[in-house]
Amino acid sequence: MAESKRHISREIGLEIGHVVGKGLFKLDHLHYGLWKKGLEPCILNLHIAQDEYCKFIISHIPAEVKSILDVGCGAGAFSRKLADIGYKVDCVSPTEYQNKIVEQVMGSDCEVFKCKFEDIQTTKKYDMIQFCESFQYIDIDRVIDIAGGLLNDGGYLLICDFFKIKAQDKYGLKGGHKFDKFMSVMQQSPFKILEDIDITAETAPNMDIVDKATKEVMIPIADAADRFLMSRSPLITKLVKWKYRKKLQQAQDKYLNGKRTGKDFAETKTYRFFLCKKGK
Ligand SMILES: C[S@@+](CC[C@H](N)C(=O)[O-])C[C@H]1O[C@@H](n2cnc3c(N)ncnc32)[C@H](O)[C@@H]1O
């Protein structure tokens, strides 16, 4: 799939995720959350896990940081949280849908760069740049140079996201830069890794929730819709199903092959928190 098509479908996926999450489950964030021991992995607890994730990040922000650039800020809920506890926060958001919400949530104190991180144009500098589950979308060959130019001397890069450690099955979980490549980019960069924390086990349960929702909600709804359409317009329904048979088969293979669970996530990805400082 061409990169622009992939970008559009990812962004629409995130938009649907936000509308459903906010509308049905009062979710403000778009990340996996941090599932502490004892918290049952179910959709109704996702807001608790997401709060834990934010607390975890905040507890690792160095004391001298005053200004933060939140890259890929989603709907701005985490940026708001940071501003409420005293940080000066600007945001980077490449989608129209999210931009409007971010501007409302953040108000006039915050500059929202309505573009991709790779296209940002500013002379401003920050004490810290954070990528909370947005790092995987940024061009790995350019991110370090751009971030370096936007940071004050001794500034910090905070990355909390997952990386690929193993090639996935054709229909397995997608996403994430290759971990080896990331580590080699960091080694050659002017940044020193101060903290590297593996939170794969605490984030993987999110995939069990998505898997369960797919099998127990989405698929039964699709089956019922199919029966309804077949009862009303069997000929047209059969024709449409035939026309899109390849796509329907792909969707079945993707979502029903049991390769999208927390266990699969933990086997093919590593979810890491990195705090890096500019200057070696
Ligand atoms: C999974 S969401 C995470 C949102 C938010 N940080 C959170 O933790 O809830 C990924 C975000 O990255 C943004 N994004 C995707 N590509 C980007 C790019 N090239 N530059 C900046 N942001 C990007 C998306 O619009 C989305 O808001």
The ligand as an SDF file (V2000), in Angstrom:
LIG
                    3D

 27 29  0  0  0  0  0  0  0  0999 V2000
   -1.4640    5.9550   19.0090 C   0  0  0  0  0  0  0  0  0  0  0  0
   -1.7170    7.6640   18.8780 S   0  0  0  0  0  0  0  0  0  0  0  0
   -1.0550    8.2250   20.4080 C   0  0  0  0  0  0  0  0  0  0  0  0
   -1.6790    9.5210   20.8220 C   0  0  0  0  0  0  0  0  0  0  0  0
   -1.2200   10.0830   22.1700 C   0  0  0  0  0  0  0  0  0  0  0  0
    0.1750   10.3610   22.2150 N   0  0  0  0  0  0  0  0  0  0  0  0
   -1.6180    9.1840   23.2990 C   0  0  0  0  0  0  0  0  0  0  0  0
   -0.7060    8.6720   23.9460 O   0  0  0  0  0  0  0  0  0  0  0  0
   -2.8210    9.0170   23.5340 O   0  0  0  0  0  0  0  0  0  0  0  0
   -0.5100    8.1690   17.6740 C   0  0  0  0  0  0  0  0  0  0  0  0
   -0.5280    9.6520   17.3350 C   0  0  0  0  0  0  0  0  0  0  0  0
    0.5610    9.9570   16.4480 O   0  0  0  0  0  0  0  0  0  0  0  0
    0.1100   10.8930   15.4770 C   0  0  0  0  0  0  0  0  0  0  0  0
    1.0120   10.8490   14.3110 N   0  0  0  0  0  0  0  0  0  0  0  0
    1.0250    9.9430   13.3010 C   0  0  0  0  0  0  0  0  0  0  0  0
    1.9930   10.2540   12.4230 N   0  0  0  0  0  0  0  0  0  0  0  0
    2.6180   11.3770   12.8900 C   0  0  0  0  0  0  0  0  0  0  0  0
    3.6850   12.1990   12.4040 C   0  0  0  0  0  0  0  0  0  0  0  0
    4.3560   11.9010   11.3030 N   0  0  0  0  0  0  0  0  0  0  0  0
    4.0220   13.2940   13.1400 N   0  0  0  0  0  0  0  0  0  0  0  0
    3.3730   13.5930   14.2910 C   0  0  0  0  0  0  0  0  0  0  0  0
    2.3560   12.8430   14.7920 N   0  0  0  0  0  0  0  0  0  0  0  0
    1.9880   11.7600   14.0920 C   0  0  0  0  0  0  0  0  0  0  0  0
   -1.3330   10.4770   15.2220 C   0  0  0  0  0  0  0  0  0  0  0  0
   -2.0730   11.5370   14.6520 O   0  0  0  0  0  0  0  0  0  0  0  0
   -1.7900   10.1250   16.6480 C   0  0  0  0  0  0  0  0  0  0  0  0
   -2.2440   11.2730   17.3140 O   0  0  0  0  0  0  0  0  0  0  0  0
  1  2  1  0
  2  3  1  0
  2 10  1  0
  3  4  1  0
  4  5  1  0
  5  6  1  0
  5  7  1  0
  7  8  2  0
  7  9  1  0
 10 11  1  0
 11 12  1  0
 11 26  1  0
 12 13  1  0
 13 14  1  0
 13 24  1  0
 14 15  1  0
 14 23  1  0
 15 16  2  0
 16 17  1  0
 17 18  1  0
 17 23  2  0
 18 19  1  0
 18 20  2  0
 20 21  1  0
 21 22  2  0
 22 23  1  0
 24 25  1  0
 24 26  1  0
 26 27  1  0
M  CHG  2   2   1   9  -1
M  END
$$$$
